[in-house]
């Protein structure tokens, strides 16, 4: 039982700020999303290639290029044994979109980060290093690592990026209906470093993981009038098998990893789940548009290897946004997002412990400034406020203590779209 639980803990993975999505999937791809949190029926910009590719048919003829820079700032907290270990991280994620639309056809591509997307560093350790210390103290790894010691200078670090390249085509099937289909390639890289000094011996468990896979995207856009638009998008599951390289570990670290199957060449599954997204945009007044969105993440169908048992249901998010067109140059947006994650904190593996998937309430404001007929500036700012969740102490003689996970995240966005 001890070894099985520790194996789950030691499956090292993503360290990304999770915003607008499920446990692994992300939705925060553009500045327009950062300023509204609802883009599933978008048809007004190149970033619709990621949210509503069939809606691209409503753009004017031309070639569109959009580049977004998305700064993040986030705090993750692990509270246990009367203390709180925190990571404070700032990062900038780039995204890019391209569209060529001509009459009944549009060809498009997108570079996004659909999972992972950052790094976390706990300079004084966290719940993971505390659990490892408790297990070593209890003699789980004896005689290779003696019992009864203390782990000094614990440290935990993980970095993860799921680079996603998507390209496809959209077609005007009917004056009120357009469709889209695309192919997606996901390339993921993760780097993990856990270390400390135990009874005078350095412990270094460090390794890299890589995986890649393909998936598909389908979309349909229904626009019965110029005041109402419906967007539907389906993203297929991307099968990912993580290959592990432990070259960065020292001998004690390798003993820990080898005892639980973490060896060079070993792999485990962590598929990127399928997504079904729906939204509509309704111009309720000449200058005011209502924009709700709903996204469902099929985590129960994904193969997550030793953590298949951990997911109780599928995550979803629900968003509402408003856009007010001040004049022909300026539009203002505001939005609210609720994220529901169906995973109990006691079932978190290290993937989730490093970046806890928690229920969330998020708020956003943004602006679009059409500087010229060809250039649009997009600005967004959002805050994600997650609900704390507590995992009881593990049912082991020595293991994970009771821990409360908490986090907050802030995201900004600045994007430029140019139409040739």
FIFI-220525 format. One record per residue (C-alpha): chain; residue in one letter; x, y, z. Coordinates in steps of 0.05 Angstrom, whole numbers, plus 5000, padded with zeros to 4 digits. Example, Ala and Ser with C-alpha at 12.3 -4.5 7.8 and 13.67 -1.06 7.14 Angstrom:
FIFI-220525
+-------+------+------+------+------+
: kette : rest :   xx :   yy :   zz :
+-------+------+------+------+------+
:     A :    A : 5246 : 4910 : 5156 :
:     A :    S : 5273 : 4979 : 5143 :
+-------+------+------+------+------+
This chain:
FIFI-220525
+-------+------+------+------+------+
: kette : rest :   xx :   yy :   zz :
+-------+------+------+------+------+
:     A :    X : 5000 : 5000 : 5000 :
:     A :    X : 5057 : 5048 : 5018 :
:     A :    X : 5093 : 5035 : 4953 :
:     A :    X : 5031 : 5042 : 4911 :
:     A :    X : 5013 : 5108 : 4943 :
:     A :    X : 5084 : 5134 : 4937 :
:     A :    X : 5086 : 5116 : 4863 :
:     A :    X : 5025 : 5159 : 4851 :
:     A :    X : 5059 : 5216 : 4888 :
:     A :    X : 5123 : 5208 : 4849 :
:     A :    X : 5092 : 5213 : 4779 :
:     A :    X : 5120 : 5282 : 4765 :
:     A :    X : 5087 : 5328 : 4716 :
:     A :    X : 5059 : 5395 : 4697 :
:     A :    X : 5073 : 5459 : 4734 :
:     A :    X : 5029 : 5507 : 4697 :
:     A :    X : 4981 : 5560 : 4720 :
:     A :    X : 4915 : 5527 : 4708 :
:     A :    X : 4865 : 5578 : 4684 :
:     A :    X : 4803 : 5571 : 4644 :
:     A :    X : 4800 : 5496 : 4633 :
:     A :    X : 4799 : 5427 : 4665 :
:     A :    X : 4852 : 5390 : 4704 :
:     A :    X : 4901 : 5389 : 4646 :
:     A :    X : 4867 : 5428 : 4590 :
:     A :    X : 4876 : 5503 : 4585 :
:     A :    X : 4833 : 5555 : 4550 :
:     A :    X : 4871 : 5620 : 4563 :
:     A :    X : 4901 : 5628 : 4493 :
:     A :    X : 4890 : 5701 : 4476 :
:     A :    X : 4885 : 5772 : 4502 :
:     A :    X : 4812 : 5774 : 4482 :
:     A :    X : 4801 : 5714 : 4527 :
:     A :    X : 4839 : 5747 : 4584 :
:     A :    X : 4791 : 5806 : 4577 :
:     A :    X : 4726 : 5767 : 4573 :
:     A :    X : 4736 : 5693 : 4594 :
:     A :    X : 4684 : 5674 : 4540 :
:     A :    X : 4704 : 5663 : 4467 :
:     A :    X : 4669 : 5598 : 4446 :
:     A :    X : 4626 : 5636 : 4395 :
:     A :    X : 4679 : 5686 : 4374 :
:     A :    X : 4678 : 5709 : 4302 :
:     A :    X : 4712 : 5777 : 4307 :
:     A :    X : 4786 : 5760 : 4309 :
:     A :    X : 4841 : 5712 : 4288 :
:     A :    X : 4841 : 5679 : 4357 :
:     A :    X : 4774 : 5647 : 4337 :
:     A :    X : 4820 : 5595 : 4304 :
:     A :    X : 4828 : 5567 : 4374 :
:     A :    X : 4758 : 5579 : 4401 :
:     A :    X : 4708 : 5577 : 4343 :
:     A :    X : 4745 : 5561 : 4277 :
:     A :    X : 4680 : 5556 : 4238 :
:     A :    X : 4664 : 5628 : 4259 :
:     A :    X : 4724 : 5653 : 4220 :
:     A :    X : 4680 : 5654 : 4158 :
:     A :    X : 4648 : 5717 : 4185 :
:     A :    X : 4714 : 5756 : 4178 :
:     A :    X : 4724 : 5801 : 4119 :
:     A :    X : 4767 : 5773 : 4062 :
:     A :    X : 4840 : 5780 : 4076 :
:     A :    X : 4900 : 5752 : 4114 :
:     A :    X : 4902 : 5761 : 4190 :
:     A :    X : 4960 : 5754 : 4236 :
:     A :    X : 4954 : 5760 : 4312 :
:     A :    X : 5008 : 5755 : 4365 :
:     A :    X : 4991 : 5755 : 4439 :
:     A :    X : 5035 : 5761 : 4500 :
:     A :    X : 5002 : 5735 : 4564 :
:     A :    X : 5037 : 5753 : 4630 :
:     A :    X : 5018 : 5710 : 4690 :
:     A :    X : 5030 : 5719 : 4764 :
:     A :    X : 5008 : 5665 : 4812 :
:     A :    X : 5014 : 5641 : 4884 :
:     A :    X : 5007 : 5567 : 4903 :
:     A :    X : 5003 : 5549 : 4977 :
:     A :    X : 5012 : 5483 : 5014 :
:     A :    X : 4991 : 5489 : 5087 :
:     A :    X : 5011 : 5430 : 5131 :
:     A :    X : 5041 : 5417 : 5200 :
:     A :    X : 5023 : 5488 : 5220 :
:     A :    X : 5065 : 5520 : 5165 :
:     A :    X : 5052 : 5546 : 5095 :
:     A :    X : 5099 : 5534 : 5036 :
:     A :    X : 5088 : 5581 : 4978 :
:     A :    X : 5112 : 5590 : 4907 :
:     A :    X : 5107 : 5658 : 4874 :
:     A :    X : 5119 : 5656 : 4800 :
:     A :    X : 5115 : 5705 : 4742 :
:     A :    X : 5119 : 5684 : 4670 :
:     A :    X : 5100 : 5707 : 4600 :
:     A :    X : 5067 : 5659 : 4550 :
:     A :    X : 5066 : 5676 : 4475 :
:     A :    X : 5010 : 5654 : 4429 :
:     A :    X : 5000 : 5666 : 4354 :
:     A :    X : 4944 : 5658 : 4304 :
:     A :    X : 4940 : 5664 : 4228 :
:     A :    X : 4880 : 5664 : 4181 :
:     A :    X : 4871 : 5671 : 4106 :
:     A :    X : 4799 : 5680 : 4088 :
:     A :    X : 4774 : 5685 : 4016 :
:     A :    X : 4700 : 5682 : 3999 :
:     A :    X : 4674 : 5612 : 4020 :
:     A :    X : 4740 : 5586 : 4047 :
:     A :    X : 4787 : 5601 : 4104 :
:     A :    X : 4854 : 5569 : 4121 :
:     A :    X : 4880 : 5579 : 4191 :
:     A :    X : 4933 : 5560 : 4241 :
:     A :    X : 4947 : 5571 : 4314 :
:     A :    X : 5005 : 5563 : 4363 :
:     A :    X : 4979 : 5555 : 4434 :
:     A :    X : 4999 : 5523 : 4500 :
:     A :    X : 4941 : 5476 : 4514 :
:     A :    X : 4969 : 5446 : 4578 :
:     A :    X : 5027 : 5459 : 4625 :
:     A :    X : 5053 : 5527 : 4609 :
:     A :    X : 5098 : 5547 : 4665 :
:     A :    X : 5139 : 5529 : 4725 :
:     A :    X : 5134 : 5524 : 4801 :
:     A :    X : 5190 : 5527 : 4851 :
:     A :    X : 5184 : 5513 : 4925 :
:     A :    X : 5251 : 5535 : 4953 :
:     A :    X : 5235 : 5506 : 5022 :
:     A :    X : 5200 : 5444 : 4998 :
:     A :    X : 5125 : 5429 : 4997 :
:     A :    X : 5076 : 5373 : 5013 :
:     A :    X : 5113 : 5326 : 4966 :
:     A :    X : 5181 : 5332 : 4999 :
:     A :    X : 5148 : 5327 : 5067 :
:     A :    X : 5115 : 5262 : 5046 :
:     A :    X : 5180 : 5235 : 5020 :
:     A :    X : 5214 : 5253 : 5085 :
:     A :    X : 5160 : 5217 : 5126 :
:     A :    X : 5167 : 5154 : 5084 :
:     A :    X : 5242 : 5153 : 5089 :
:     A :    X : 5238 : 5165 : 5164 :
:     A :    X : 5190 : 5105 : 5169 :
:     A :    X : 5241 : 5060 : 5134 :
:     A :    X : 5203 : 5049 : 5070 :
:     A :    X : 5268 : 5049 : 5030 :
:     A :    X : 5311 : 5013 : 5081 :
:     A :    X : 5365 : 4987 : 5077 :
:     A :    X : 5384 : 5031 : 5018 :
:     A :    X : 5362 : 5094 : 5054 :
:     A :    X : 5363 : 5087 : 5130 :
:     A :    X : 5303 : 5102 : 5173 :
:     A :    X : 5297 : 5154 : 5228 :
:     A :    X : 5329 : 5213 : 5191 :
:     A :    X : 5308 : 5283 : 5173 :
:     A :    X : 5307 : 5317 : 5105 :
:     A :    X : 5343 : 5383 : 5107 :
:     A :    X : 5339 : 5439 : 5055 :
:     A :    X : 5281 : 5407 : 5017 :
:     A :    X : 5268 : 5434 : 4948 :
:     A :    X : 5216 : 5421 : 4894 :
:     A :    X : 5214 : 5447 : 4823 :
:     A :    X : 5176 : 5429 : 4760 :
:     A :    X : 5170 : 5461 : 4692 :
:     A :    X : 5121 : 5440 : 4637 :
:     A :    X : 5099 : 5464 : 4569 :
:     A :    X : 5048 : 5431 : 4523 :
:     A :    X : 5064 : 5464 : 4456 :
:     A :    X : 5004 : 5458 : 4410 :
:     A :    X : 5004 : 5469 : 4335 :
:     A :    X : 4936 : 5468 : 4301 :
:     A :    X : 4919 : 5480 : 4228 :
:     A :    X : 4855 : 5471 : 4189 :
:     A :    X : 4804 : 5496 : 4140 :
:     A :    X : 4735 : 5528 : 4146 :
:     A :    X : 4680 : 5529 : 4095 :
:     A :    X : 4615 : 5569 : 4085 :
:     A :    X : 4565 : 5512 : 4078 :
:     A :    X : 4504 : 5556 : 4077 :
:     A :    X : 4490 : 5631 : 4086 :
:     A :    X : 4474 : 5614 : 4159 :
:     A :    X : 4521 : 5555 : 4171 :
:     A :    X : 4596 : 5546 : 4167 :
:     A :    X : 4639 : 5487 : 4186 :
:     A :    X : 4712 : 5474 : 4203 :
:     A :    X : 4760 : 5416 : 4210 :
:     A :    X : 4833 : 5415 : 4233 :
:     A :    X : 4890 : 5372 : 4256 :
:     A :    X : 4930 : 5384 : 4319 :
:     A :    X : 5000 : 5365 : 4341 :
:     A :    X : 5019 : 5368 : 4415 :
:     A :    X : 5091 : 5366 : 4438 :
:     A :    X : 5102 : 5365 : 4513 :
:     A :    X : 5164 : 5372 : 4554 :
:     A :    X : 5170 : 5368 : 4630 :
:     A :    X : 5229 : 5378 : 4677 :
:     A :    X : 5227 : 5359 : 4750 :
:     A :    X : 5276 : 5368 : 4807 :
:     A :    X : 5266 : 5344 : 4879 :
:     A :    X : 5324 : 5346 : 4926 :
:     A :    X : 5349 : 5354 : 4997 :
:     A :    X : 5399 : 5327 : 5047 :
:     A :    X : 5377 : 5267 : 5088 :
:     A :    X : 5420 : 5243 : 5147 :
:     A :    X : 5481 : 5276 : 5115 :
:     A :    X : 5468 : 5245 : 5046 :
:     A :    X : 5446 : 5285 : 4986 :
:     A :    X : 5381 : 5261 : 4955 :
:     A :    X : 5370 : 5283 : 4883 :
:     A :    X : 5310 : 5257 : 4844 :
:     A :    X : 5311 : 5293 : 4778 :
:     A :    X : 5285 : 5273 : 4710 :
:     A :    X : 5255 : 5297 : 4645 :
:     A :    X : 5194 : 5271 : 4608 :
:     A :    X : 5173 : 5279 : 4536 :
:     A :    X : 5112 : 5260 : 4496 :
:     A :    X : 5077 : 5279 : 4432 :
:     A :    X : 5012 : 5262 : 4397 :
:     A :    X : 4960 : 5282 : 4345 :
:     A :    X : 4887 : 5301 : 4351 :
:     A :    X : 4832 : 5332 : 4311 :
:     A :    X : 4786 : 5393 : 4316 :
:     A :    X : 4716 : 5400 : 4288 :
:     A :    X : 4672 : 5462 : 4289 :
:     A :    X : 4605 : 5489 : 4267 :
:     A :    X : 4580 : 5560 : 4269 :
:     A :    X : 4506 : 5578 : 4261 :
:     A :    X : 4488 : 5651 : 4250 :
:     A :    X : 4413 : 5659 : 4236 :
:     A :    X : 4419 : 5735 : 4239 :
:     A :    X : 4471 : 5789 : 4248 :
:     A :    X : 4449 : 5794 : 4320 :
:     A :    X : 4456 : 5722 : 4341 :
:     A :    X : 4513 : 5672 : 4332 :
:     A :    X : 4525 : 5601 : 4358 :
:     A :    X : 4593 : 5567 : 4360 :
:     A :    X : 4606 : 5494 : 4374 :
:     A :    X : 4676 : 5462 : 4377 :
:     A :    X : 4700 : 5391 : 4390 :
:     A :    X : 4772 : 5374 : 4404 :
:     A :    X : 4790 : 5300 : 4403 :
:     A :    X : 4832 : 5267 : 4456 :
:     A :    X : 4907 : 5269 : 4445 :
:     A :    X : 4942 : 5205 : 4467 :
:     A :    X : 5006 : 5221 : 4504 :
:     A :    X : 5056 : 5170 : 4532 :
:     A :    X : 5110 : 5202 : 4575 :
:     A :    X : 5180 : 5175 : 4565 :
:     A :    X : 5225 : 5184 : 4626 :
:     A :    X : 5298 : 5203 : 4630 :
:     A :    X : 5330 : 5199 : 4700 :
:     A :    X : 5401 : 5220 : 4682 :
:     A :    X : 5398 : 5280 : 4729 :
:     A :    X : 5389 : 5237 : 4791 :
:     A :    X : 5444 : 5215 : 4838 :
:     A :    X : 5448 : 5144 : 4866 :
:     A :    X : 5401 : 5154 : 4926 :
:     A :    X : 5352 : 5189 : 4881 :
:     A :    X : 5355 : 5132 : 4831 :
:     A :    X : 5341 : 5083 : 4887 :
:     A :    X : 5277 : 5120 : 4902 :
:     A :    X : 5257 : 5124 : 4829 :
:     A :    X : 5276 : 5053 : 4812 :
:     A :    X : 5238 : 5025 : 4871 :
:     A :    X : 5175 : 5051 : 4841 :
:     A :    X : 5187 : 5041 : 4767 :
:     A :    X : 5216 : 5109 : 4749 :
:     A :    X : 5272 : 5086 : 4704 :
:     A :    X : 5302 : 5108 : 4638 :
:     A :    X : 5258 : 5087 : 4581 :
:     A :    X : 5197 : 5075 : 4624 :
:     A :    X : 5133 : 5111 : 4605 :
:     A :    X : 5063 : 5125 : 4631 :
:     A :    X : 5000 : 5151 : 4598 :
:     A :    X : 4973 : 5221 : 4611 :
:     A :    X : 4926 : 5236 : 4553 :
:     A :    X : 4902 : 5306 : 4539 :
:     A :    X : 4826 : 5298 : 4546 :
:     A :    X : 4775 : 5313 : 4492 :
:     A :    X : 4736 : 5379 : 4497 :
:     A :    X : 4666 : 5398 : 4476 :
:     A :    X : 4655 : 5473 : 4476 :
:     A :    X : 4592 : 5513 : 4462 :
:     A :    X : 4575 : 5587 : 4463 :
:     A :    X : 4532 : 5641 : 4433 :
:     A :    X : 4535 : 5716 : 4422 :
:     A :    X : 4471 : 5756 : 4424 :
:     A :    X : 4468 : 5830 : 4409 :
:     A :    X : 4414 : 5848 : 4459 :
:     A :    X : 4422 : 5923 : 4445 :
:     A :    X : 4455 : 5960 : 4387 :
:     A :    X : 4518 : 5970 : 4428 :
:     A :    X : 4513 : 5913 : 4478 :
:     A :    X : 4528 : 5839 : 4465 :
:     A :    X : 4518 : 5780 : 4513 :
:     A :    X : 4570 : 5724 : 4507 :
:     A :    X : 4561 : 5660 : 4548 :
:     A :    X : 4606 : 5598 : 4539 :
:     A :    X : 4607 : 5527 : 4566 :
:     A :    X : 4664 : 5477 : 4560 :
:     A :    X : 4664 : 5404 : 4582 :
:     A :    X : 4729 : 5364 : 4591 :
:     A :    X : 4724 : 5288 : 4582 :
:     A :    X : 4775 : 5268 : 4635 :
:     A :    X : 4739 : 5204 : 4653 :
:     A :    X : 4753 : 5178 : 4582 :
:     A :    X : 4827 : 5196 : 4582 :
:     A :    X : 4881 : 5145 : 4601 :
:     A :    X : 4918 : 5172 : 4661 :
:     A :    X : 4953 : 5108 : 4679 :
:     A :    X : 4958 : 5100 : 4756 :
:     A :    X : 4911 : 5159 : 4766 :
:     A :    X : 4852 : 5133 : 4727 :
:     A :    X : 4816 : 5121 : 4793 :
:     A :    X : 4828 : 5193 : 4817 :
:     A :    X : 4777 : 5229 : 4774 :
:     A :    X : 4705 : 5225 : 4799 :
:     A :    X : 4675 : 5260 : 4739 :
:     A :    X : 4688 : 5309 : 4682 :
:     A :    X : 4708 : 5381 : 4695 :
:     A :    X : 4671 : 5438 : 4663 :
:     A :    X : 4673 : 5514 : 4661 :
:     A :    X : 4617 : 5563 : 4650 :
:     A :    X : 4628 : 5636 : 4630 :
:     A :    X : 4588 : 5699 : 4618 :
:     A :    X : 4614 : 5761 : 4584 :
:     A :    X : 4588 : 5828 : 4560 :
:     A :    X : 4616 : 5872 : 4505 :
:     A :    X : 4599 : 5945 : 4499 :
:     A :    X : 4617 : 5981 : 4434 :
:     A :    X : 4634 : 6052 : 4455 :
:     A :    X : 4644 : 6074 : 4383 :
:     A :    X : 4672 : 6048 : 4318 :
:     A :    X : 4743 : 6047 : 4348 :
:     A :    X : 4733 : 6022 : 4420 :
:     A :    X : 4699 : 5962 : 4451 :
:     A :    X : 4699 : 5945 : 4525 :
:     A :    X : 4690 : 5875 : 4554 :
:     A :    X : 4677 : 5844 : 4623 :
:     A :    X : 4668 : 5772 : 4642 :
:     A :    X : 4658 : 5719 : 4696 :
:     A :    X : 4681 : 5647 : 4695 :
:     A :    X : 4665 : 5588 : 4741 :
:     A :    X : 4708 : 5525 : 4739 :
:     A :    X : 4684 : 5460 : 4770 :
:     A :    X : 4737 : 5405 : 4779 :
:     A :    X : 4714 : 5336 : 4799 :
:     A :    X : 4776 : 5310 : 4834 :
:     A :    X : 4783 : 5303 : 4909 :
:     A :    X : 4848 : 5333 : 4938 :
:     A :    X : 4866 : 5267 : 4972 :
:     A :    X : 4871 : 5237 : 4902 :
:     A :    X : 4921 : 5289 : 4877 :
:     A :    X : 4985 : 5261 : 4848 :
:     A :    X : 5046 : 5305 : 4841 :
:     A :    X : 5018 : 5333 : 4776 :
:     A :    X : 4960 : 5362 : 4815 :
:     A :    X : 5000 : 5377 : 4879 :
:     A :    X : 5048 : 5422 : 4842 :
:     A :    X : 4990 : 5458 : 4807 :
:     A :    X : 4926 : 5442 : 4847 :
:     A :    X : 4862 : 5436 : 4805 :
:     A :    X : 4812 : 5473 : 4848 :
:     A :    X : 4743 : 5501 : 4837 :
:     A :    X : 4748 : 5574 : 4817 :
:     A :    X : 4713 : 5640 : 4807 :
:     A :    X : 4747 : 5687 : 4757 :
:     A :    X : 4733 : 5758 : 4734 :
:     A :    X : 4759 : 5797 : 4674 :
:     A :    X : 4758 : 5865 : 4640 :
:     A :    X : 4785 : 5882 : 4571 :
:     A :    X : 4786 : 5929 : 4512 :
:     A :    X : 4793 : 5927 : 4437 :
:     A :    X : 4821 : 5987 : 4401 :
:     A :    X : 4815 : 5988 : 4325 :
:     A :    X : 4874 : 6034 : 4313 :
:     A :    X : 4866 : 6032 : 4237 :
:     A :    X : 4826 : 5991 : 4188 :
:     A :    X : 4882 : 5940 : 4190 :
:     A :    X : 4909 : 5942 : 4261 :
:     A :    X : 4872 : 5923 : 4325 :
:     A :    X : 4901 : 5927 : 4395 :
:     A :    X : 4871 : 5877 : 4445 :
:     A :    X : 4879 : 5885 : 4520 :
:     A :    X : 4856 : 5840 : 4577 :
:     A :    X : 4863 : 5830 : 4652 :
:     A :    X : 4834 : 5773 : 4693 :
:     A :    X : 4839 : 5746 : 4764 :
:     A :    X : 4826 : 5674 : 4785 :
:     A :    X : 4806 : 5662 : 4857 :
:     A :    X : 4807 : 5589 : 4876 :
:     A :    X : 4770 : 5554 : 4932 :
:     A :    X : 4816 : 5522 : 4984 :
:     A :    X : 4813 : 5447 : 4989 :
:     A :    X : 4838 : 5402 : 5045 :
:     A :    X : 4864 : 5331 : 5037 :
:     A :    X : 4862 : 5289 : 5101 :
:     A :    X : 4925 : 5254 : 5125 :
:     A :    X : 4942 : 5193 : 5085 :
:     A :    X : 4920 : 5127 : 5115 :
:     A :    X : 4992 : 5105 : 5127 :
:     A :    X : 5033 : 5098 : 5191 :
:     A :    X : 5078 : 5152 : 5162 :
:     A :    X : 5061 : 5190 : 5099 :
:     A :    X : 5028 : 5253 : 5075 :
:     A :    X : 5001 : 5296 : 5132 :
:     A :    X : 4936 : 5335 : 5125 :
:     A :    X : 4946 : 5391 : 5075 :
:     A :    X : 4905 : 5450 : 5050 :
:     A :    X : 4917 : 5473 : 4979 :
:     A :    X : 4904 : 5545 : 4958 :
:     A :    X : 4921 : 5590 : 4900 :
:     A :    X : 4907 : 5655 : 4865 :
:     A :    X : 4926 : 5674 : 4794 :
:     A :    X : 4927 : 5738 : 4754 :
:     A :    X : 4933 : 5742 : 4679 :
:     A :    X : 4942 : 5800 : 4632 :
:     A :    X : 4941 : 5801 : 4557 :
:     A :    X : 4965 : 5847 : 4502 :
:     A :    X : 4954 : 5828 : 4430 :
:     A :    X : 4962 : 5859 : 4362 :
:     A :    X : 4922 : 5836 : 4301 :
:     A :    X : 4942 : 5859 : 4232 :
:     A :    X : 4899 : 5848 : 4170 :
:     A :    X : 4934 : 5849 : 4102 :
+-------+------+------+------+------+
